[in-house]
């Protein structure tokens, strides 16, 4: 069954809803300066709502120094997601030092982007249309990918089932597609998860 990642958690209600719905992963933007960024104090509070659950905590970083990820967050996260211009040397170094799975995101505009993603040393790749644009990319660019990937970019309850049926990703990732006026919407989160689970 396709895994579900709900990203950009900012409020207790977001995390509680994601946990209740049975999301496999929840994402927290931990690099400063983005609309969905949360600071250390907020993150520590939010992750507390996941205590005792099987939901995996994903920290999303954008060109963050490796030493800062290790120093401040490594022990509190299950997976590290890199959403910037980090190269493969960075990915390999982080994997070696942190000993946890790494997701590397790639903005897809051409087949060359897919080929680059498939060569990544990351444990998982995430194929996206861009940082939180809310738009899908040309899914016809995804052909015979022989490794697990997260599909992101403009996914919502109305298009995710079709995307899964066509592409069979390891996981789907939603953020803006489960929001209303910039905040997570319980109704949209519920509809998204239902669409994934019921196909």
LINTA-V901364 format. One record per backbone hydrogen bond with DSSP energy under -0.5 kcal/mol. NH is the residue of the N-H (numbers start at 1). CO is the residue of the C=O. If there is no record, write none. Layout:
[[NH,CO] [NH,CO]]
This chain:
[[3,170] [5,172] [6,25] [7,5] [7,174] [9,27] [14,11] [15,11] [16,12] [17,13] [18,14] [19,15] [20,16] [21,17] [22,18] [22,19] [23,18] [24,4] [25,4] [26,56] [27,6] [28,58] [29,36] [30,28] [30,60] [31,60] [34,31] [37,34] [38,29] [43,39] [44,40] [45,41] [46,42] [47,43] [48,44] [48,45] [49,45] [49,46] [50,47] [51,48] [53,50] [56,24] [58,26] [58,56] [59,57] [59,79] [60,28] [60,58] [61,59] [61,81] [63,61] [68,65] [69,65] [70,66] [71,67] [72,68] [73,68] [73,69] [74,69] [76,73] [77,73] [77,74] [78,57] [79,57] [80,101] [81,59] [82,103] [83,61] [83,81] [91,87] [92,88] [93,89] [94,90] [95,91] [96,92] [97,93] [98,94] [99,95] [101,78] [103,80] [104,124] [105,82] [105,103] [106,126] [108,128] [109,107] [113,110] [114,110] [115,111] [116,112] [117,113] [118,114] [119,115] [119,116] [120,117] [123,102] [124,102] [125,148] [126,104] [127,150] [128,106] [128,126] [132,130] [133,130] [139,137] [141,138] [142,139] [143,141] [145,143] [150,125] [151,171] [152,127] [152,150] [159,156] [160,156] [163,159] [164,160] [165,161] [166,162] [167,163] [168,164] [170,149] [171,149] [172,3] [173,151] [174,5] [178,175] [179,176] [180,183] [183,180] [185,178] [186,184] [189,185] [190,186] [191,187] [192,188] [193,189] [194,190] [195,191] [196,192] [197,193] [198,194] [199,195]]
